[in-house]
């Protein structure tokens, strides 16, 4: 993992983040952050495309929510239809939600459906790919004060940056080479093998060979599945 500059402040999290190596370490860090600021749980959410009919359980890359909660939610609701999910796609400002907020719809909002009273959303980005995520803190406490809000947002962004570089970045790309990623991008644009061969200045046979390798690496059986999975995993936009 690349060494950060000295002027990247981590404050209280400095030692923990420098020592964190795996998902268990970061689970402990985010869980501790949640409790420190009066929240019961956390979740790290991969946003994806705004119009995806996504499920909450498939979007959470790390969380400490009660076992089975997200699966039960997905049986009854579509996370992609929630006001919170849509709001995260139109603003990078952190937001605080309460279950009684009129914008969520009385009894119909994400918080009521999950059984929590308070939600803090901290939008974050992967520095290397620009992929969008959000760190969520959920609980039943009182509204968070301004100073604590600022501190938690900064701590969450710092922890996510380490988490992404230490764990999520290893998954990003699914092992594709830059040339394979380039060919995948042109396939997603509807280009044929012969057209791609002209664009990237290789033979059509080479394009087909790369395509076969991409299919194998992504563990899919055709181009449609290949493009869908690449977009879902944010290998391509």
C-alpha positions as CSV (number, residue, x, y, z in Angstrom):
1,X,0.0,0.0,0.0
2,X,1.4,3.4,-0.9
3,X,2.8,5.5,1.9
4,X,0.8,8.6,2.7
5,X,2.3,12.0,3.0
6,X,3.0,13.4,6.4
7,X,0.4,16.1,6.0
8,X,-2.4,13.5,5.7
9,X,-3.7,13.7,9.2
10,X,-5.3,10.7,10.8
11,X,-5.5,12.1,14.3
12,X,-6.9,9.5,16.8
13,X,-6.9,6.8,14.1
14,X,-3.3,7.1,13.0
15,X,-1.9,4.0,14.8
16,X,-4.9,1.8,14.0
17,X,-4.9,2.7,10.3
18,X,-1.2,2.2,9.9
19,X,-1.5,-1.3,11.4
20,X,-4.7,-2.4,9.6
21,X,-4.0,-5.2,7.1
22,X,-7.3,-6.9,6.4
23,X,-11.1,-6.8,6.5
24,X,-11.2,-7.9,10.2
25,X,-8.9,-5.0,11.2
26,X,-11.1,-2.5,9.3
27,X,-14.3,-4.0,10.6
28,X,-13.0,-3.3,14.1
29,X,-12.0,0.3,13.2
30,X,-15.4,1.2,11.7
31,X,-17.3,-0.6,14.4
32,X,-15.4,1.3,17.1
33,X,-16.0,4.6,15.2
34,X,-19.8,3.9,15.2
35,X,-19.9,3.3,18.9
36,X,-17.7,6.3,19.7
37,X,-20.2,8.6,18.2
38,X,-23.3,7.0,19.6
39,X,-24.3,4.8,16.6
40,X,-24.9,1.1,16.9
41,X,-23.8,-0.1,13.5
42,X,-22.0,0.9,10.3
43,X,-22.0,-0.2,6.7
44,X,-19.8,0.6,3.7
45,X,-22.0,0.9,0.6
46,X,-20.9,0.7,-3.1
47,X,-23.2,3.0,-5.0
48,X,-23.0,1.9,-8.6
49,X,-25.3,3.4,-11.1
50,X,-28.3,5.4,-10.0
51,X,-30.9,3.5,-12.0
52,X,-29.8,0.0,-10.9
53,X,-32.5,-2.1,-9.4
54,X,-30.1,-3.0,-6.7
55,X,-30.4,-4.9,-3.4
56,X,-29.0,-3.6,-0.2
57,X,-27.3,-6.8,0.7
58,X,-25.4,-6.9,-2.6
59,X,-24.2,-3.3,-2.2
60,X,-22.7,-3.6,1.3
61,X,-19.0,-4.4,1.1
62,X,-18.4,-4.4,4.8
63,X,-20.9,-3.9,7.7
64,X,-21.9,-5.0,11.2
65,X,-25.6,-5.0,10.8
66,X,-27.6,-7.8,12.6
67,X,-27.5,-11.1,10.8
68,X,-30.2,-11.5,8.2
69,X,-31.4,-7.9,8.4
70,X,-30.4,-6.9,4.9
71,X,-31.7,-10.1,3.4
72,X,-35.1,-9.6,5.1
73,X,-35.2,-6.0,3.8
74,X,-34.4,-7.2,0.3
75,X,-37.4,-9.6,0.3
76,X,-39.8,-6.7,0.8
77,X,-38.1,-3.6,-0.7
78,X,-35.8,-2.4,-3.5
79,X,-32.9,-0.4,-2.1
80,X,-32.5,1.3,-5.5
81,X,-35.9,2.9,-5.0
82,X,-35.1,4.4,-1.6
83,X,-34.9,8.2,-1.2
84,X,-31.5,7.8,0.6
85,X,-30.0,5.8,-2.3
86,X,-31.2,8.4,-4.8
87,X,-29.9,11.3,-2.7
88,X,-26.4,9.8,-2.5
89,X,-26.2,10.0,-6.3
90,X,-26.9,13.7,-6.5
91,X,-24.7,15.1,-3.7
92,X,-21.3,14.5,-2.2
93,X,-22.3,16.3,1.1
94,X,-22.7,14.2,4.2
95,X,-26.3,13.9,5.3
96,X,-28.2,13.0,8.5
97,X,-31.5,11.3,8.3
98,X,-34.1,10.6,11.0
99,X,-36.9,8.0,10.7
100,X,-39.6,10.7,11.0
101,X,-38.2,12.8,8.2
102,X,-41.1,13.7,5.9
103,X,-38.9,13.2,2.8
104,X,-38.5,9.5,3.7
105,X,-42.3,8.9,3.9
106,X,-43.8,8.0,7.2
107,X,-43.2,4.4,7.9
108,X,-42.1,3.8,4.4
109,X,-38.5,5.1,4.5
110,X,-35.3,3.1,4.6
111,X,-34.8,3.8,8.4
112,X,-38.2,2.6,9.4
113,X,-37.9,-0.4,7.2
114,X,-34.6,-1.4,8.8
115,X,-35.7,-0.5,12.3
116,X,-33.4,2.4,13.1
117,X,-34.0,6.0,14.1
118,X,-30.9,7.8,12.9
119,X,-28.6,7.5,9.8
120,X,-25.5,9.4,8.9
121,X,-24.2,9.0,5.3
122,X,-20.6,10.0,4.4
123,X,-20.0,9.9,0.6
124,X,-16.5,8.8,-0.3
125,X,-14.6,8.0,-3.5
126,X,-11.9,5.5,-4.4
127,X,-8.9,7.7,-5.2
128,X,-7.5,5.4,-8.0
129,X,-10.8,4.7,-9.9
130,X,-13.2,7.4,-8.8
131,X,-15.8,4.7,-7.9
132,X,-18.4,6.0,-5.5
133,X,-19.1,4.6,-2.0
134,X,-20.7,5.8,1.2
135,X,-20.0,5.1,4.8
136,X,-23.2,4.7,6.7
137,X,-23.7,4.9,10.5
138,X,-27.0,3.7,11.9
139,X,-28.5,3.9,15.4
140,X,-31.3,5.0,17.7
141,X,-29.6,7.9,19.5
142,X,-30.2,11.6,19.4
143,X,-29.2,13.9,16.5
144,X,-25.4,14.4,16.1
145,X,-23.9,17.7,17.0
146,X,-22.0,19.8,14.5
147,X,-18.5,19.2,15.9
148,X,-19.0,15.5,16.2
149,X,-20.5,15.4,12.7
150,X,-17.3,17.0,11.3
151,X,-15.0,14.7,13.2
152,X,-16.9,11.5,12.3
153,X,-17.0,12.5,8.6
154,X,-13.2,13.1,8.5
155,X,-12.5,9.9,10.4
156,X,-14.8,7.9,8.2
157,X,-13.1,9.3,5.0
158,X,-9.7,8.5,6.4
159,X,-10.6,5.0,7.4
160,X,-12.3,4.3,4.0
161,X,-9.2,5.5,2.1
162,X,-7.1,3.0,4.0
163,X,-9.7,0.3,3.6
164,X,-10.0,0.8,-0.1
165,X,-6.3,0.7,-0.8
166,X,-5.7,-2.3,1.5
167,X,-8.6,-4.5,0.5
168,X,-11.1,-3.3,-2.1
169,X,-8.4,-2.1,-4.6
170,X,-7.1,-5.7,-4.7
171,X,-10.5,-6.8,-6.0
172,X,-10.9,-3.9,-8.4
173,X,-10.3,-4.9,-12.0
174,X,-10.8,-8.6,-11.3
175,X,-7.3,-9.2,-12.5
176,X,-7.8,-7.7,-16.0
177,X,-4.8,-6.2,-17.8
178,X,-5.0,-2.6,-19.1
179,X,-5.4,-4.0,-22.7
180,X,-8.2,-6.4,-21.6
181,X,-9.9,-3.5,-19.8
182,X,-9.6,-1.4,-22.9
183,X,-11.2,-4.1,-25.1
184,X,-13.9,-4.7,-22.5
185,X,-14.7,-1.0,-22.7
186,X,-15.1,-1.1,-26.5
187,X,-17.3,-4.2,-26.2
188,X,-19.5,-2.3,-23.8
189,X,-19.9,0.4,-26.4
190,X,-21.2,-2.2,-28.9
191,X,-18.2,-2.6,-31.1
192,X,-17.5,-5.8,-33.0
193,X,-14.2,-7.7,-32.8
194,X,-13.2,-6.4,-36.2
195,X,-14.0,-2.8,-35.2
196,X,-12.1,-3.1,-32.0
197,X,-9.1,-4.6,-33.8
198,X,-8.9,-1.4,-35.9
199,X,-9.3,0.9,-32.9
200,X,-6.6,-0.7,-30.8
201,X,-4.3,-1.7,-33.8
202,X,-4.2,-5.5,-33.2
203,X,-5.5,-8.4,-35.2
204,X,-9.1,-9.6,-34.9
205,X,-7.7,-12.9,-33.6
206,X,-6.0,-11.1,-30.8
207,X,-9.2,-9.3,-29.8
208,X,-11.1,-12.6,-29.7
209,X,-8.3,-14.1,-27.6
210,X,-8.5,-11.3,-25.2
211,X,-12.3,-11.6,-25.1
212,X,-12.1,-15.3,-24.2
213,X,-9.7,-14.4,-21.4
214,X,-12.0,-11.7,-20.0
215,X,-14.9,-14.1,-20.0
216,X,-12.8,-16.6,-18.0
217,X,-11.5,-14.0,-15.5
218,X,-15.0,-12.6,-14.9
219,X,-16.5,-16.1,-14.7
220,X,-19.3,-15.4,-17.2
221,X,-20.4,-17.1,-20.4
222,X,-21.2,-14.4,-22.9
223,X,-20.6,-10.7,-23.8
224,X,-23.9,-9.5,-22.2
225,X,-23.0,-11.1,-18.9
226,X,-19.5,-9.8,-19.2
227,X,-20.5,-6.2,-19.7
228,X,-23.2,-6.4,-17.0
229,X,-20.7,-7.8,-14.4
230,X,-18.0,-5.3,-15.4
231,X,-20.4,-2.4,-14.8
232,X,-21.6,-3.9,-11.6
233,X,-18.1,-4.3,-10.3
234,X,-17.2,-0.8,-11.6
235,X,-14.4,-2.1,-13.8
236,X,-15.9,0.1,-16.5
237,X,-18.4,3.0,-16.1
